[in-house]
Amino acid sequence: MDTLPISPRLATWRRRTDIPLLLIAVGSLPLLLLEIIANRLSDGDQKFLTGVNVAVFVAFAVDYVVEISVTHKRTTYVRTQWASLLIVISQFLALLPALGFLGILRGARALRIIGTLSRVIGIGAASKEQGRKFFKEKAASVAFGMAGFTLITSAVAFTIAEDVGDGRRINSFFDALWWSAATITTVGYGDIYPVTAAGRIIAVFTMLVGISTLAVVTARIAQFLISADKSN
């Protein structure tokens, strides 16, 4: 089985782009669910979704072109990094109006998440220790990342579960995003609120994630202060 030799330039590029591309892939996945109710979305929401899909395609396409240009063995790269090429092709095809029914192909972005995680924290029994070390050292960053993912996912779920759309009780996905932000920070202005059972369950889950994130960050701050005090 071919193994791709990692050139210094490729390693440098991946160090700079792995996390941003991981965030793009993870953050954009929940938005795909909005296409289920595309007919209910406002024009602004639909333009936003199109813009996100175009931006994701451009990001992955640029990454693929740069990686293949800085690797020493391009033929080996094409053979071993087939998932990256699949992602680029699938995102492009899904953008074509005539092939709109292939929107499900956008789910191929998940392959990027798996590939990046395998490099960043490791996947498999041999990398368990590496993964534990990563989550221990980056606990606050992981907590914020989970909160951000929940913010977007909750807004999407709220949009689907509640009466959201032009002329409806809640006008747009951006209103749902505002509700999600107010809920996860436990502010709860009350101008937008769930009335369905599913919406209330989503609200409870969102609040729990917000409280948990605050607890993790508070614990890290306390740990830092205690360590600083001991060192003095």
Buried (B, 14 or more C-beta within 10 A) or exposed (E): EEEBEEEEBBEEBBEEBBBEBBBBBBBBBBBBEBBEBEEBBBEEBBEBBEEBBEEBBEBBBEBBEBBBEBBEBEEBBBEBBEEBBBBBBBBBBBBEEEEEEEBEBBEBBBBBBEBBBEEBBBBEEEBEEBBEEBEEEBBBEBBBBBBBBBBBBBBBBBBBBBEBBEEEEBBBBBBBBBBBBBBBBEEEEEEBBBEEEEBEEBBEBBBEBBEBBBEBBEEBEEEEEEEEEEEE
